[in-house]
Amino acid sequence: MDWLVVKAFLTMMMIVGLMFALLIVVRKYFFNKPHVSNNNMKVLSSLSLQPKKSIYLVKVFNKVMLVGTSDNSIAALGEITDDETLEMIETTQQKKQIGGFAELLKGLSLR
């Protein structure tokens, strides 16, 4: 009788562990903050430093700006003007573009 209780407990812990791992994978790949863009402005990249504190690389018309945000403020940290750096940013952005949900699934299945 004791062995059945231990076996049921271990099975339940394995199921909870698998559910937790699945939650982490789903949050990582499917619930990322979307990068908002339009014709004149585009968020190229973002980095979360702490809860509610982030740095964004934003393209506004033909300028690329580094912007910091927190709970109650937004600050321009600088502007990227170096042509080599701008070209590298554009190249990186072109590589990151994903063709939709089907392409994302293909990428996950190939790993």
SULFENHU-V979352 format. One record per backbone hydrogen bond with DSSP energy under -1.0 kcal/mol. NH is the residue of the N-H (numbers start at 1). CO is the residue of the C=O. Records with the same first field share a line. If there is no record, write none. Layout:
NH->CO  CO
This chain:
5->1
6->2
7->3
8->4
9->5
10->6
11->7
12->8
13->9
14->10
15->11
16->12
17->13
18->14
19->15
20->16
21->17
22->18
23->19
24->20
25->21
26->22
27->23
28->24
29->25
30->26
38->41
42->59
43->36
44->57
45->57
47->55
49->53
50->53
53->50
54->69
55->47
56->67
57->45
58->65
59->42
60->63
61->40
63->60
65->58
66->78
67->56
68->75
69->54
70->73
75->68
77->66
78->66
80->64
86->82
87->83
88->84
89->85
90->86
91->87
92->88
93->89
94->90
95->91
96->92
104->100
105->101
106->102
107->103
108->104
109->105
110->106
